[in-house]
Amino acid sequence: MNSRTRRLALRTASALAGLVLAAQALHAQALPPIPVAPVRPVTDTYFGTPVVDDYRYMENLQDPEVQAWMKAQAQATRARLDALPGRQALLERIHALRNADAARGGFVRRGQRWFYEVFEPGAQLPRLVWRDGLQGPEHLLVDPAALGAGSSTHYALDFFEPSWDGKLVAYGISAGGSEASVLHVMDVASGRVLAERIERANGSVVAWRPDNRSFFYLRYAPVTPDTPPALREYDARTYLHQVGRHADGDGDAVVFGRGVQPGLDVPEGQGTYVLTAPGSRWALAVANRNMDDNPSTFYVAPLAQVSGPGTPWRRIATVADGVTAVALHGDELYFLSQKDAPRFQLLATPLARPDVARARVVIPQGTGVLTAFAFAQDGLYARVRDGAVSHVMRLAGGGAPAAALPMPFEGNVGAPVTDPREPGALMSLRGWLQSTRALYYDPAQGRTSDTGLIAPSKIDVSAMEAREVFATSYDGTRIPLSLIYRRDLVRDGSHPVLLIGYGSYGISLEPRFSATRLAWVERGGVVAIAHVRGGGEYGEGWHAAGQKLTKLNTVFDFIACAQYLVDAHYTVPARIAANGGSAGGITVGGALTWRPDLFGVVLDEVGMSDTLRAETEPNGPPNVPEFGSVATESGFHGLYAMSPYVHVRDGVRYPAVMFSTGANDPRVAPWQMAKMAARVQAATASGRPVLLRVDYDAGHGIGSSASQYESSLADLWSFALWRMGDPAFQPAPAAQ
C-alpha cells in the first residue's frame, strides 16, 4: 500500500470511527442516567450493636424526592432493557408459549355444581366460571379484565366462595395488584351482581351458614392518618353478613376477633376467620398470625349461637399445639398436627368435649409428609408428599386399610377437591415436564379418569429432560435440586443457569409444568430449583432448620446448589443467575452478599432485604413468627444475620443485579427494593449494572395481568442473557 492509499485508508477509518463514536454518543444521550441516591445515615443501636442505615428516608414512599428517584430509576432501567436487541423476540416466544394452552384451576365443589377459574389463550386475567356436572356447559360469572376496560388500571379476582347450595357466590376484587379486596356477591343462575360492596376485605375467608343467605367474613379496621403502616392490615375481625342487609358491611355484627369479647384471649395477628361445614352444627374460629398454613389458635362454638360479641367461644388449641389444617365433620374436628410429628399426623377430637392433646390418631406420621385432607361422602382423602412425587390415600371407613388412588403417572398430585355430601374427589396431576391434568376418582367404579377439563399441552417437551439430584451444604446436609434442560445437553460448563430458590414458611417448590421455561431451556439453558431449608419439602423439621436463628441455612443451601452446578460442569459462576422473590429475596440477597463471586447475575423480585426494618411495614408484624423481632436480643441477631441490606460492603465486585418491585405491593414494601438497589449501586466496584425495575400498576405479582407477567419475565431473562454474553442480547456499547 503506497503512502497516499495509506493516508486515505487512515482518513476513512478515522471518519468511520468518528461516525461510530458519534452514533454511540447519540445513543448514550438517549439513555437516561441511573440516578445516584443521596446518603443520609441514620444509626440505630440494637442491644449494644450500632447499625447504620444510609437510606432510611426512602421508607417514606410519599416523599416527592423518593418518588422522583424511583421514577428516574424505572426510566433508566426501562431504557436499558429496551436497548437489548433480543428482548422483543424473547417476549414474543414467552407470549406464544404461555398462550398455547388453556388452564383451569382453583376448583370448588357444591353438590354437582363446580366453580373454578379458567385462563384462556390470549386472555389477560383468569375468569371465574361454573358448570353443572364435570361435562356440563361452562358459564361465565366474573371477568376481571372487563372491569378495567378503558382505564389504565387492571383488576384481579382475589378469592371466591360459593354458598353451600351453589346459588350465590361471594368474591373479592382488587385494583392494580394491591390485593385491597372489595367483597361482592353474585346470583349464579342470573349472573346478577347484588348490592354488596364491602371494602377492606383483603384476602377474606368467607364461610357460608346453612341458610345459604348469610356468611362470615374477615374485615380490617378503617385506616386513618394516624394508623401506623404496620397496623393497616393487622388484627382483622370476623363479621356476620346477611345478604341484602348492610350492603357496605357497616352495621354487620362482629362475632370474633382480638378485643371483641372481654375475657376471651385472642392473640394478635393478621387475621381471624370462622369456618363452617355442611352437616356440622359447630363453628370453628381461627386466629391466624400470618394468614398461612402454619399453626394457629382455634376456638369452637355452636353454630346457632354465633351471632355477636357474646358468642360462647371456647379455645381448644394454641400455636404450641401445632394444629394446622382443620375440617369440621359432623360432631368431630379433624386436624393435621406437627406436634411431635414433623411430617404431620391426622387426628380427631369430639367437638362437644374437644381435647387436642388426647385426640385419636386417624393417620399416623409416616415416611412422607402429610399435607392435606378432605372429606367426601364415601370417605376421607389425604394427600402425602414423598420427595418430588405425591399421592392421595383414601380411607373408606369400616376398618378398611388406606389405599393409594391409581394415577396415570407419578407426579405432583394436588389436594383433593370434595363435597362431604357427594362421593368422589377431583385432583390435579402434573410434573416438571407433564402438563396439568384434572382427574376424578369415582369410588363406585374404583378408578381414576381424566375429566378432559384441562387438555394436554400443545407444547412439545420431548427434547427436554428433568432430573433430581442433591447438593451437599456446608454442614453435610443433602439439599434436593431439580434440574430441567435439553436431553442433548453436554456438561461442558457453558450453559446459562437460572437457579431458583425460596425457603420460607414451610412452602415447598413442588413439580409444576411451566411452558414458558422452554424459552430458557431451548437456548441451551438449565432451570434449577433449589429445595433449601426453610421450605417444607421434608416437613416441619426442614422448615424450622431455615427459620429465625437458623435462617442462614437457607442461604448456604442455595450457595451449595450453585456450587454443585459448577462442580458438575453444567456451568461456570459467570453464567449463573440467582432468582428469587418475596421471602426468597433473603435467599438471593444472601447469595449476593455472601458469595458475589459465585454468581454472574442476581434477579431479586419484590424481595425482602432490610429485615431489621421489616416489622415497620404493613405486612411486617404477621411475619414475626417466621423471621423474628428486633424487640428481643435473639430476634435481632437472627434478623441481622439474614439481612442482605446490612451486609452490602463497599468496594466489592458484585454481580449484575436487577431488583424489581410493584408500586402497590402490600406484602413487601417497595422501599425494600429501593433501599437495596441504592445501597448496591453505591457499593459495587465491578462496573456491572445494578438496576431497579418498578411496575406502577402492580403489587406483589399476585393479580398481575398476563402481559405484565410476560413483560417481567422477558425483562429478567433478557437482562440475565445480556450479562451472560448471549450474542443475541448484546446492545451497542454505549447502552451497557
C-alpha positions in Angstrom: 0.0 0.0 0.0 1.5 3.4 -1.0 1.6 6.4 1.3 -1.4 8.1 -0.4 -3.5 4.9 -0.2 -2.4 4.5 3.4 -3.4 8.1 4.2 -6.8 7.6 2.5 -7.4 4.4 4.5 -6.4 6.2 7.7 -8.8 9.1 6.9 -11.6 6.6 6.0 -11.0 4.6 9.2 -10.9 7.8 11.2 -14.1 9.0 9.6 -15.8 5.7 10.3 -14.6 5.7 13.8 -15.9 9.2 14.2 -19.3 8.1 12.9 -19.3 5.2 15.3 -18.4 7.4 18.2 -21.0 9.9 17.2 -23.6 7.2 17.0 -22.6 5.9 20.3 -22.6 9.3 21.8 -26.1 9.9 20.4 -27.2 6.6 21.8 -25.7 7.4 25.1 -27.6 10.7 25.2 -30.8 8.7 24.6 -30.2 6.6 27.7 -31.2 8.4 30.8 -28.6 8.2 33.6 -29.0 6.0 36.6 -29.7 8.5 39.4 -27.5 8.5 42.5 -29.4 8.4 45.8 -28.3 10.8 48.5 -26.7 9.2 51.6 -28.3 10.3 54.8 -27.1 8.0 57.6 -29.3 7.0 60.5 -27.9 4.9 63.3 -29.9 2.5 65.4 -28.4 0.6 68.3 -29.8 -2.8 69.0 -28.7 -4.4 72.2 -25.4 -2.6 72.1 -24.8 -3.1 68.3 -24.9 0.0 66.2 -26.4 -0.4 62.7 -26.1 2.4 60.1 -28.8 2.8 57.5 -27.8 5.2 54.7 -31.3 5.2 53.0 -33.8 5.3 55.9 -35.5 8.3 54.3 -36.7 6.1 51.4 -39.2 4.4 53.7 -41.4 7.4 53.2 -42.7 6.5 49.8 -44.9 9.6 49.8 -41.8 11.9 49.8 -41.6 13.6 46.4 -37.9 13.2 46.3 -38.2 9.4 46.8 -40.9 9.2 44.2 -38.8 11.2 41.7 -35.8 9.0 42.4 -37.8 5.8 41.9 -39.4 7.0 38.7 -35.9 8.0 37.3 -34.6 4.6 38.3 -37.5 3.0 36.5 -37.0 5.0 33.4 -33.3 4.3 33.3 -34.0 0.6 33.7 -36.6 0.6 31.0 -34.3 2.3 28.5 -31.5 -0.2 29.1 -33.8 -3.2 28.8 -35.5 -1.9 25.7 -32.0 -1.5 24.2 -31.3 -5.2 24.4 -31.8 -6.5 20.8 -33.0 -9.9 21.7 -35.7 -8.9 24.2 -38.6 -8.4 21.7 -38.1 -11.9 20.2 -37.8 -13.4 23.6 -41.0 -11.7 24.7 -42.8 -13.0 21.6 -41.6 -16.5 22.4 -42.7 -16.3 26.0 -46.1 -15.0 24.8 -46.5 -17.8 22.4 -45.6 -20.5 24.9 -47.8 -19.0 27.7 -50.8 -18.8 25.3 -50.5 -22.2 23.8 -52.9 -23.8 26.2 -56.0 -23.0 28.3 -55.6 -23.5 32.0 -58.3 -24.3 34.6 -57.8 -24.5 38.4 -59.0 -23.5 41.8 -61.9 -26.0 41.7 -64.6 -25.8 44.4 -67.5 -28.3 44.5 -71.0 -27.7 45.7 -73.1 -30.8 45.1 -72.9 -31.4 41.3 -72.0 -27.8 40.6 -68.4 -26.9 40.1 -66.8 -23.4 40.3 -63.3 -22.7 39.1 -61.0 -20.2 37.2 -60.2 -20.5 33.6 -57.3 -18.8 31.8 -57.9 -18.8 28.0 -55.1 -18.3 25.5 -54.8 -14.5 24.8 -56.6 -13.5 28.0 -55.1 -11.0 30.4 -56.6 -12.5 33.5 -58.4 -15.7 34.6 -62.2 -15.6 34.7 -64.5 -17.2 37.3 -66.9 -19.8 35.7 -69.2 -22.6 36.8 -70.8 -25.7 35.3 -73.3 -28.3 36.4 -71.5 -31.7 36.2 -68.0 -32.1 35.1 -69.2 -32.4 31.5 -71.8 -29.7 31.6 -71.6 -26.4 29.6 -69.3 -23.7 31.1 -70.9 -20.4 32.3 -69.1 -17.1 32.9 -69.5 -15.4 36.3 -66.7 -12.8 36.7 -64.3 -11.5 34.1 -61.9 -9.1 35.9 -60.3 -8.0 32.6 -63.7 -6.4 31.6 -63.8 -4.4 34.8 -60.7 -2.4 33.8 -61.7 -1.8 30.2 -61.0 1.7 29.1 -58.8 2.6 32.0 -55.1 2.3 32.9 -55.8 0.2 35.9 -56.4 -3.5 35.8 -58.5 -5.6 38.3 -58.0 -9.1 39.6 -60.1 -11.7 41.3 -58.7 -12.3 44.8 -60.9 -15.0 46.2 -64.3 -16.6 45.7 -66.6 -18.8 47.9 -69.9 -20.3 46.7 -72.8 -20.9 49.1 -73.4 -24.5 50.1 -76.3 -24.8 47.7 -74.2 -23.2 44.9 -76.8 -20.5 44.2 -74.7 -17.5 45.4 -71.0 -16.7 45.3 -69.1 -14.2 47.3 -65.9 -12.9 45.7 -63.2 -10.3 46.1 -61.9 -7.8 43.5 -58.9 -5.5 43.8 -57.2 -3.0 41.6 -53.6 -2.6 40.4 -52.2 -5.6 42.1 -52.9 -4.0 45.5 -54.8 -7.0 46.9 -57.1 -4.5 48.6 -60.2 -6.6 48.1 -63.8 -5.4 47.8 -66.3 -8.2 48.6 -69.2 -8.7 46.2 -72.0 -11.2 45.9 -73.5 -12.6 42.7 -76.5 -14.7 41.9 -75.2 -17.6 40.0 -78.1 -18.5 37.8 -78.8 -15.0 36.5 -75.2 -13.6 36.8 -76.7 -10.6 38.6 -74.3 -8.7 40.9 -76.1 -7.9 44.2 -75.8 -4.7 46.2 -73.0 -5.9 48.4 -69.8 -3.9 48.2 -67.8 -4.4 51.3 -64.3 -2.8 51.4 -61.3 -3.7 53.5 -62.0 -7.4 53.0 -58.4 -8.1 51.8 -57.9 -11.9 51.3 -61.1 -12.6 53.2 -62.1 -16.1 54.3 -65.8 -16.4 53.6 -67.8 -19.2 55.4 -71.5 -19.6 54.5 -74.1 -20.6 57.1 -76.6 -23.4 56.4 -79.3 -20.9 55.3 -77.2 -20.0 52.2 -78.2 -16.4 52.6 -75.6 -15.3 55.3 -71.9 -15.7 55.8 -69.0 -14.9 58.0 -66.2 -12.8 56.5 -62.9 -11.1 57.5 -62.5 -7.4 57.5 -59.8 -4.9 58.6 -60.3 -1.7 60.5 -60.6 1.6 58.7 -57.2 3.3 58.1 -56.8 6.8 59.4 -53.9 9.2 59.0 -52.8 8.2 62.5 -52.7 4.4 61.7 -49.1 3.2 61.6 -48.2 1.3 58.4 -47.6 -1.9 60.5 -51.2 -1.9 61.7 -53.0 -1.2 58.5 -53.6 -4.9 57.8 -53.5 -6.4 61.3 -55.9 -7.7 63.8 -58.7 -8.2 61.3 -62.1 -9.2 62.8 -64.8 -11.6 61.7 -68.3 -10.3 60.9 -71.7 -11.9 60.1 -73.3 -10.6 56.9 -76.9 -11.2 55.8 -77.3 -10.9 52.0 -79.4 -7.8 51.2 -78.7 -6.0 54.5 -75.9 -3.5 55.2 -74.7 -3.7 51.7 -71.4 -1.9 52.6 -70.8 -4.1 55.6 -71.2 -1.2 58.1 -73.6 -2.4 60.7 -72.8 -6.1 60.4 -72.3 -7.8 63.7 -68.8 -8.6 64.8 -68.5 -12.1 66.1 -64.9 -12.8 66.6 -61.5 -11.1 66.9 -59.0 -9.5 69.2 -60.8 -7.3 71.7 -64.3 -8.2 70.6 -65.2 -10.2 73.6 -64.0 -9.2 77.1 -62.3 -12.1 78.8 -61.6 -14.1 75.6 -57.9 -14.2 74.9 -57.4 -13.8 71.1 -53.7 -13.4 70.2 -52.6 -10.5 68.0 -52.1 -11.3 64.3 -53.1 -10.6 60.8 -56.4 -12.2 60.5 -59.3 -14.0 62.2 -61.9 -16.1 60.5 -64.7 -18.6 61.0 -65.1 -22.0 59.3 -68.3 -24.0 58.8 -69.2 -27.2 57.1 -72.5 -28.8 55.8 -73.9 -31.3 58.3 -72.0 -29.8 61.2 -73.7 -27.9 64.0 -70.4 -26.3 65.1 -68.4 -23.3 64.0 -64.6 -23.0 64.3 -62.9 -19.7 64.8 -59.3 -19.2 63.8 -56.8 -16.6 64.9 -54.1 -16.8 62.2 -50.9 -14.8 62.7 -49.9 -14.6 59.0 -52.9 -16.0 57.1 -50.9 -19.0 56.2 -50.9 -22.8 56.9 -48.7 -22.7 60.0 -50.1 -23.5 63.4 -52.9 -21.2 64.6 -55.1 -20.7 67.6 -58.6 -22.3 67.4 -61.9 -21.8 69.2 -65.2 -23.6 68.9 -68.9 -22.7 69.5 -72.3 -24.0 68.5 -73.0 -22.5 65.1 -76.5 -21.4 66.1 -75.1 -19.3 68.8 -72.5 -17.4 66.7 -74.3 -14.0 66.4 -72.3 -11.3 68.0 -69.7 -10.3 70.7 -71.5 -12.6 73.2 -70.8 -15.8 71.2 -69.7 -18.6 73.7 -66.3 -19.3 72.0 -64.1 -21.8 73.8 -60.4 -22.1 73.0 -59.3 -25.6 72.1 -55.8 -25.2 70.7 -52.9 -22.7 70.7 -49.9 -22.3 68.4 -48.0 -24.5 70.8 -50.4 -27.4 70.0 -49.1 -27.4 66.4 -52.5 -27.6 64.7 -52.5 -26.5 61.0 -55.2 -27.7 58.6 -58.6 -28.4 60.0 -62.0 -29.8 58.9 -65.4 -29.9 60.7 -67.1 -33.3 60.1 -70.3 -33.8 61.9 -69.6 -33.5 65.6 -65.9 -34.1 65.3 -62.9 -31.9 64.4 -60.2 -33.5 62.2 -56.9 -31.7 62.1 -53.3 -32.0 61.0 -50.7 -31.6 63.7 -47.0 -31.2 63.6 -46.5 -31.5 67.4 -44.2 -34.5 68.0 -44.8 -35.3 64.3 -42.6 -33.1 62.0 -44.1 -34.9 58.9 -47.6 -34.4 60.4 -50.3 -36.7 61.6 -54.1 -36.6 61.2 -56.1 -36.5 64.5 -59.7 -36.2 65.5 -61.5 -35.0 68.7 -65.2 -34.6 69.6 -66.4 -31.0 69.5 -68.7 -31.4 72.5 -65.6 -32.2 74.6 -62.5 -31.3 72.5 -59.1 -32.3 73.7 -56.4 -32.0 71.1 -53.7 -33.4 73.4 -55.7 -36.7 73.7 -57.1 -36.8 70.2 -57.4 -40.1 68.5 -54.9 -40.8 65.7 -56.6 -41.2 62.3 -53.4 -41.3 60.1 -50.1 -41.6 62.0 -46.9 -39.9 60.9 -45.2 -41.8 58.1 -42.2 -41.5 55.9 -43.9 -39.0 53.6 -45.2 -35.6 54.5 -49.0 -35.5 55.1 -50.0 -32.1 53.6 -53.8 -32.0 53.1 -57.1 -33.9 53.6 -60.7 -33.6 52.7 -64.0 -35.5 53.3 -66.3 -36.9 50.7 -69.5 -38.9 51.2 -67.5 -42.1 50.6 -64.6 -41.5 53.0 -61.6 -39.4 53.7 -59.0 -38.4 51.1 -55.5 -37.4 52.3 -52.5 -36.1 50.3 -49.0 -37.3 51.1 -45.8 -35.9 49.6 -42.7 -38.1 49.2 -39.8 -36.1 47.6 -40.7 -35.0 44.1 -43.8 -37.1 43.9 -47.1 -37.2 45.9 -50.2 -39.4 46.1 -53.7 -39.4 47.5 -54.8 -42.0 50.0 -58.4 -43.0 50.5 -59.8 -44.2 53.8 -63.3 -45.7 53.2 -64.0 -46.4 56.9 -65.3 -49.6 58.4 -61.8 -50.7 59.2 -60.7 -50.9 55.6 -57.0 -50.1 55.1 -56.0 -46.9 53.4 -55.3 -47.3 49.7 -53.4 -45.0 47.2 -55.5 -43.9 44.3 -54.3 -45.0 40.9 -52.7 -42.4 38.8 -51.6 -42.4 35.1 -48.0 -41.4 36.1 -46.0 -40.5 39.2 -46.0 -36.8 39.8 -47.3 -33.9 41.9 -50.9 -34.6 42.9 -52.9 -31.6 44.1 -55.0 -31.6 47.2 -58.3 -33.5 46.7 -61.4 -31.4 46.0 -64.5 -32.8 47.5 -68.0 -32.1 48.9 -68.8 -34.1 52.1 -72.3 -34.7 50.8 -71.1 -36.3 47.5 -68.9 -39.2 46.6 -65.6 -38.9 44.8 -62.7 -36.5 44.6 -61.2 -34.2 41.9 -57.4 -33.9 41.8 -54.8 -32.2 39.6 -51.7 -34.2 38.5 -48.6 -32.6 36.9 -44.8 -32.9 36.7 -41.9 -30.7 35.7 -42.5 -31.9 32.1 -46.0 -33.3 32.3 -48.7 -30.7 31.8 -51.5 -30.5 34.4 -54.5 -32.9 34.2 -57.8 -32.8 36.1 -58.5 -36.3 37.3 -61.6 -37.6 39.0 -61.8 -40.6 41.3 -65.1 -42.4 41.1 -65.5 -44.7 44.2 -68.3 -46.7 42.6 -66.0 -47.8 39.7 -62.8 -47.7 41.8 -60.9 -45.9 39.1 -59.3 -42.5 38.3 -60.2 -41.0 34.9 -59.2 -37.8 33.1 -62.1 -35.3 33.1 -60.8 -33.5 30.0 -61.3 -30.2 31.7 -57.6 -29.5 31.1 -56.4 -30.6 27.7 -52.9 -31.9 27.2 -50.4 -29.1 26.5 -49.7 -28.4 22.8 -46.0 -27.7 23.8 -43.6 -30.3 22.7 -41.2 -31.0 25.5 -39.9 -34.3 24.2 -36.4 -32.7 23.8 -36.4 -31.8 27.4 -35.4 -33.8 30.5 -36.0 -33.4 34.2 -33.6 -34.8 36.8 -33.5 -34.9 40.6 -30.0 -34.5 42.2 -28.6 -33.5 45.6 -26.1 -30.8 46.6 -24.2 -31.0 49.9 -24.5 -28.0 52.1 -21.7 -26.6 54.4 -22.9 -28.9 57.3 -23.2 -32.1 55.3 -27.0 -31.8 54.7 -28.1 -33.1 51.4 -30.2 -30.4 49.5 -32.6 -31.6 46.8 -32.1 -29.9 43.5 -34.4 -30.3 40.5 -32.9 -29.7 37.0 -34.6 -29.1 33.7 -32.6 -29.0 30.5 -32.3 -30.3 26.9 -31.7 -34.0 26.6 -28.7 -33.4 24.3 -27.0 -31.1 26.9 -23.3 -31.6 27.2 -21.8 -30.8 30.6 -19.0 -28.6 29.3 -19.6 -25.6 31.7 -21.0 -23.4 29.0 -24.7 -23.3 29.9 -26.7 -20.4 31.3 -28.4 -21.4 34.5 -31.5 -20.0 36.2 -31.2 -21.1 39.8 -34.5 -20.5 41.7 -34.8 -20.5 45.5 -37.3 -19.5 48.2 -37.1 -21.3 51.5 -39.7 -19.8 54.0 -43.0 -20.5 55.7 -42.6 -24.3 55.0 -43.6 -23.7 51.4 -42.4 -26.4 49.0 -41.3 -25.9 45.4 -43.1 -28.9 44.1 -43.0 -30.1 40.4 -45.0 -27.7 38.3 -45.3 -27.7 34.5 -44.4 -24.3 33.0 -44.4 -23.9 29.2 -42.5 -20.6 29.4 -39.4 -22.4 30.8 -38.9 -23.7 27.3 -37.9 -20.2 26.2 -34.9 -20.5 28.6 -34.1 -24.2 28.0 -34.2 -24.1 24.2 -31.3 -21.6 24.3 -29.2 -24.3 25.9 -30.1 -23.1 29.4 -30.7 -25.0 32.6 -33.5 -24.3 35.0 -32.5 -25.4 38.5 -34.9 -25.4 41.5 -33.2 -25.5 44.9 -35.2 -27.1 47.7 -33.5 -25.3 50.5 -34.2 -25.4 54.2 -36.9 -23.1 55.4 -39.3 -24.8 52.9 -41.5 -27.8 53.7 -40.1 -30.4 51.4 -39.3 -32.7 54.3 -41.9 -31.4 56.7 -41.7 -29.1 59.7 -38.2 -30.1 60.6 -37.0 -28.8 57.2 -38.9 -25.6 57.7 -37.6 -25.0 61.2 -34.0 -25.6 60.0 -34.2 -22.4 57.9 -36.1 -20.0 60.2 -35.1 -17.2 62.6 -31.6 -18.1 64.1 -31.2 -20.9 61.5 -32.2 -18.7 58.5 -28.7 -18.6 57.1 -29.0 -22.3 56.3 -31.4 -21.2 53.6 -28.7 -19.0 52.1 -25.9 -21.5 52.4 -28.0 -24.3 50.9 -28.7 -22.1 47.9 -25.0 -21.4 47.6 -24.3 -25.1 47.8 -26.7 -25.7 44.9 -24.8 -23.1 42.8 -21.5 -24.7 43.7 -22.9 -28.2 42.7 -23.8 -26.8 39.2 -20.3 -25.6 38.7 -18.6 -28.7 40.1 -20.8 -30.9 37.9 -19.8 -28.9 34.9 -23.2 -27.6 33.9 -22.0 -24.1 34.0 -19.5 -21.5 35.4 -20.2 -18.8 38.0 -20.5 -16.0 35.4 -23.4 -17.9 33.8 -25.5 -18.5 37.0 -28.4 -16.2 37.6 -29.8 -16.4 41.2 -33.5 -15.9 41.0 -35.9 -15.4 44.0 -38.7 -13.3 45.2 -40.6 -12.1 48.3 -39.1 -14.0 51.2 -36.8 -15.5 48.6 -35.1 -12.1 48.5 -33.4 -13.1 51.7 -32.1 -16.2 49.8 -30.8 -14.5 46.7 -29.8 -11.3 48.5 -27.8 -13.5 50.9 -26.2 -15.3 47.9 -25.3 -11.8 46.6 -23.6 -10.7 49.8 -22.0 -13.9 50.9 -20.7 -15.2 47.6 -20.7 -12.4 45.0 -18.0 -14.4 43.1 -20.3 -17.4 42.5 -23.0 -15.6 40.5 -22.9 -13.6 37.3 -26.4 -12.2 37.8 -28.9 -11.8 40.6 -32.6 -11.4 39.9 -34.4 -10.2 43.0 -38.2 -9.8 42.6 -40.2 -8.0 45.2 -37.7 -9.3 47.7 -37.2 -8.8 51.4 -33.8 -7.2 52.0 -33.8 -5.0 55.1 -35.1 -7.5 57.6 -34.3 -5.3 60.6 -36.9 -2.8 59.4 -39.5 -5.2 58.0 -41.6 -5.0 61.2 -42.5 -1.4 60.4 -44.2 -2.1 57.1 -47.9 -3.2 56.6 -47.1 -6.9 56.3 -44.3 -6.8 58.9 -45.9 -7.8 62.2 -47.6 -11.0 60.9 -44.1 -12.3 59.8 -42.5 -12.1 63.2 -43.1 -15.9 63.9 -41.3 -16.7 60.7 -38.3 -14.3 60.9 -38.2 -12.9 64.5 -38.4 -9.5 66.0 -35.9 -6.8 66.8 -37.7 -6.4 70.2 -35.7 -9.4 71.5 -32.0 -9.8 71.5 -32.1 -13.2 69.8 -34.5 -11.9 67.3 -32.2 -9.0 66.5 -29.2 -11.3 66.0 -31.3 -13.6 63.7 -32.6 -10.7 61.6 -29.2 -9.0 61.4 -27.5 -12.2 60.2 -30.1 -12.8 57.5 -30.4 -9.2 56.3 -28.8 -8.8 52.8 -29.1 -5.0 53.1 -26.9 -4.6 56.2 -24.2 -6.9 54.7 -23.6 -5.0 51.5 -20.0 -3.9 51.6 -18.3 -1.0 49.8 -15.7 -1.9 47.1 -16.9 -5.4 46.4 -17.2 -6.6 42.8 -20.9 -7.5 42.9 -22.6 -9.3 40.0 -25.0 -7.6 37.7 -28.3 -7.2 39.6 -31.9 -6.3 38.8 -34.2 -5.5 41.6 -37.9 -5.5 40.8 -40.9 -4.1 42.7 -44.5 -3.2 42.3 -45.6 0.3 43.5 -48.8 -1.2 45.1 -47.1 -4.1 46.9 -48.9 -4.9 50.1 -46.6 -7.8 51.2 -43.1 -6.4 50.8 -43.0 -2.6 50.8 -41.5 -1.1 47.7 -38.9 0.7 49.7 -37.2 -2.6 50.5 -36.1 -3.0 46.8 -35.4 0.7 46.5 -33.1 0.8 49.5 -31.3 -2.3 48.4 -30.8 -1.0 44.9 -29.4 2.3 46.2 -27.0 0.5 48.5 -25.6 -1.9 46.0 -25.3 0.8 43.3 -23.2 2.8 45.7 -21.1 -0.1 46.9 -20.3 -2.2 43.8 -16.8 -1.9 42.3 -17.4 -4.3 39.4 -18.9 -1.8 36.9 -21.7 -4.3 36.2 -25.2 -2.8 36.0 -27.4 -2.6 39.1 -31.0 -1.7 38.0 -34.3 -1.1 39.8 -37.4 -2.1 37.8 -40.7 -0.6 39.0 -44.2 -1.5 37.8 -46.7 1.2 38.8 -49.7 -0.9 38.0 -48.6 -3.9 40.0 -48.1 -5.1 43.6 -46.5 -8.3 44.7 -47.2 -10.1 41.4 -50.5 -11.6 42.7 -53.2 -10.4 40.3 -50.9 -9.2 37.6 -52.1 -9.5 34.1 -50.7 -11.9 31.5 -48.9 -9.0 29.7 -47.3 -7.8 32.9 -46.1 -11.3 33.7 -44.7 -11.9 30.2 -43.0 -8.5 30.2 -41.4 -9.0 33.6 -40.1 -12.5 32.5 -38.7 -11.1 29.3 -37.0 -8.3 31.2 -35.5 -10.6 33.8 -34.2 -13.2 31.3 -33.0 -10.6 28.7 -31.0 -8.9 31.4 -29.5 -12.2 32.5 -28.7 -13.3 29.0 -27.1 -10.0 28.2 -24.8 -10.2 31.2 -24.0 -13.9 30.4 -22.8 -12.9 27.0 -25.5 -14.3 24.8 -24.8 -12.7 21.4 -28.4 -12.1 20.6 -28.7 -9.8 23.6 -25.7 -7.6 23.3 -26.6 -3.9 22.9 -24.4 -1.2 21.5 -21.5 -0.4 23.9 -23.0 2.9 25.0 -26.2 1.1 26.1 -24.3 -1.0 28.6 
